[in-house]
């Protein structure tokens, strides 16, 4: 392979990765919106895939969001998996570990 082409490919890769690493809250918010839309307004293709056994994994929702989804979309919960569910307090805000400041997530029981 031509070294010039290789350099261009490497630079493109580095720029792409650095942009991903520097993603801000707008990207996270966009993913949250996309996830909620796929739950509340699934496409026909998604519904068909669920009928064939597809399970969608949703990551980083709050416990309140998960409870609402489980109540609102009970007929589809066999096709949903929630990971790293964030615990919230009585005020609805995500709880933080006082020692390290990290968000507290539910224990999924997978480490046992």
C-alpha positions as CSV (number, residue, x, y, z in Angstrom):
1,X,0.0,0.0,0.0
2,X,1.2,3.5,-0.8
3,X,2.6,5.2,2.3
4,X,0.8,8.4,1.4
5,X,-2.6,6.6,1.4
6,X,-1.6,4.8,4.7
7,X,-0.8,8.2,6.3
8,X,-4.1,9.6,5.2
9,X,-6.0,6.6,6.5
10,X,-4.2,6.8,9.8
11,X,-4.9,10.5,10.2
12,X,-8.5,10.0,9.4
13,X,-8.7,7.2,11.9
14,X,-7.0,9.3,14.6
15,X,-9.3,12.3,13.9
16,X,-12.4,10.0,14.0
17,X,-11.4,8.4,17.3
18,X,-10.5,11.7,18.9
19,X,-13.9,13.1,18.0
20,X,-15.5,10.1,19.6
21,X,-13.5,10.4,22.8
22,X,-14.3,14.1,23.0
23,X,-18.1,13.5,22.6
24,X,-20.1,15.8,24.8
25,X,-23.5,15.5,26.5
26,X,-25.3,16.3,23.3
27,X,-24.2,12.9,21.9
28,X,-25.3,11.2,25.1
29,X,-28.6,13.1,25.0
30,X,-29.1,12.1,21.4
31,X,-28.6,8.4,22.3
32,X,-31.1,8.8,25.2
33,X,-33.6,10.3,22.8
34,X,-33.0,7.6,20.2
35,X,-33.4,4.9,22.9
36,X,-36.7,6.4,24.2
37,X,-38.0,6.7,20.6
38,X,-37.2,3.0,19.9
39,X,-39.1,2.1,23.1
40,X,-42.1,4.4,22.6
41,X,-42.2,4.7,18.8
42,X,-40.7,1.5,17.5
43,X,-40.3,1.1,13.7
44,X,-42.2,-1.6,11.9
45,X,-38.8,-3.3,11.3
46,X,-38.0,-3.2,15.0
47,X,-41.4,-4.8,15.9
48,X,-40.8,-7.5,13.3
49,X,-37.3,-8.2,14.7
50,X,-38.8,-8.4,18.2
51,X,-41.3,-11.0,16.9
52,X,-38.3,-13.1,15.8
53,X,-36.8,-12.9,19.3
54,X,-34.6,-9.7,19.1
55,X,-33.7,-8.3,22.5
56,X,-32.8,-4.6,22.7
57,X,-30.3,-3.5,25.3
58,X,-30.8,-0.1,26.9
59,X,-27.9,1.3,28.9
60,X,-27.7,4.0,31.5
61,X,-31.4,4.7,32.1
62,X,-32.5,5.8,35.6
63,X,-34.5,3.5,37.7
64,X,-37.5,5.9,37.3
65,X,-37.2,5.6,33.5
66,X,-37.0,1.9,33.6
67,X,-40.1,1.6,35.9
68,X,-42.1,3.9,33.5
69,X,-41.1,1.8,30.5
70,X,-42.0,-1.4,32.3
71,X,-45.4,0.0,33.2
72,X,-46.1,1.7,29.8
73,X,-44.7,-1.0,27.5
74,X,-45.4,-4.2,29.5
75,X,-46.3,-6.2,26.4
76,X,-42.8,-5.7,24.9
77,X,-40.6,-6.1,28.0
78,X,-39.6,-9.6,27.0
79,X,-37.6,-7.8,24.3
80,X,-35.9,-5.3,26.6
81,X,-32.8,-5.5,28.7
82,X,-31.6,-2.6,30.9
83,X,-28.0,-2.4,32.0
84,X,-26.2,0.1,34.3
85,X,-29.5,1.4,35.7
86,X,-28.8,4.6,37.6
87,X,-30.3,4.9,41.1
88,X,-32.3,8.0,41.9
89,X,-33.2,9.7,45.2
90,X,-36.6,11.0,46.3
91,X,-36.0,14.1,44.3
92,X,-35.5,12.1,41.1
93,X,-31.8,13.1,40.8
94,X,-29.2,10.4,40.1
95,X,-27.4,9.4,43.4
96,X,-23.7,9.8,43.6
97,X,-21.2,7.8,45.7
98,X,-20.0,10.2,48.4
99,X,-16.5,8.7,48.3
100,X,-15.7,9.0,44.6
101,X,-18.6,11.1,43.1
102,X,-19.5,8.4,40.6
103,X,-23.2,7.7,39.8
104,X,-24.6,4.8,41.7
105,X,-26.0,2.0,39.6
106,X,-28.2,-1.0,40.5
107,X,-26.5,-4.3,41.2
108,X,-27.4,-6.5,38.3
109,X,-26.3,-9.6,40.1
110,X,-23.9,-10.7,37.4
111,X,-20.8,-10.4,39.5
112,X,-21.9,-13.1,41.9
